[in-house]
């Protein structure tokens, strides 16, 4: 929370009058922050910086950014009143350094979007005078996308930035929303007294880059789910990226006598840094496969007498391309080592995290859907009426 009447923030707040949560505390009026900018500005304004420190990058990941969206504006997890936002602010000495950082952050944002496996469109927005001074840089940047780029040009600088880019996603109702963005800010360093000492000993005002290489995490998940909805409508199996799937491999014992073998296989994969579990429920194999498919588990392995004796399995995968990436053919029996290779090739350099739940499915808590419970209750009530 910040003081509305803080001398450095008051002017900035007036630019966003409709998006704030405000509360009274004794005689003070406070607001819940809607971005990491304020704390960053105040921190950088108190920093003792020289040209040797630049570019200086300050990063924060917060689960607490608040925007008072109006009724009807919130939709699923695309637009929330409280969201998770990674923010980075970069101080640079001059325009040349700003261009270099902008390009590097553009490339990192592009790598992020590619890792999400969602299609995106690129928009670049300029103040016209800035574009004319940096046309060669702008054209080179657009060429790296290798497809048409939307360009918006402003005659005057109405905002704090002179240039920004956005990677936008079009959802199932063909409405675009922004994910990644980077902006070159020419106003706030001066407004908040942010300075650095130049090589000649003089005090200078830096440029500031605002970057959210992913945008709000909630919105990224929304984009992935929207894209998979479109995949399902086109007759393809929906799936999360292999590296992001909560369970990457699920082992299904043909009966209880193969539980120990499945547990051993899952433990070996988990020890290698991948996420594997075992469906040890009393359901039949067909039901277990259906449940794993419903959870979008990338690879499903059934273990019976043949598999235990040979040490080879035929993984059922949601995408043939995952097999191809590991040099495997469809319906090809694979060893545990080859199964690990399948995981390795499809995770690549993306982050790894351990399985956050018990390996055995029956050891996990079950959360009931309240709306489903009410629907079942209503159905039973209606059946009783009809029988009466």
Buried (B, 14 or more C-beta within 10 A) or exposed (E): BBEBEBEBBEEBBEEEEEBBBEEEEEEEEBBBBBBBBBBBBBBBBEEEBEBEBBBBBBEEEBEEBBBBBEEEEEBEBBBBBEBBBBBBBBBBBEBEBBBEBBBBBBEBBBEBBEBBBBEBBBBBBBBEEBBEBBEEBBEEBBEEBEEEBEEEEBEEBEBBBBBBBBBBBBBEEEEEBBBBBBBBBBBBBEBBEBBBBBEEEEEBBBBBBBBBBBBBBBBBBBBBBBBBEBEEEEEEEBBBBBBBBBBBBBBBBBEEEBBEBBBEBBEBBBEBEBBBBBBBBEBEBEEBBEBBEEEBBBBBBBBBEEBBEEEBBBBBBBBEEBBEBBEBEEEEBBEBEBBBBBBBBBBEEEEEEEBEBEBBBEEEEEEEEEEEEEEEEEEEEEEEEEEE
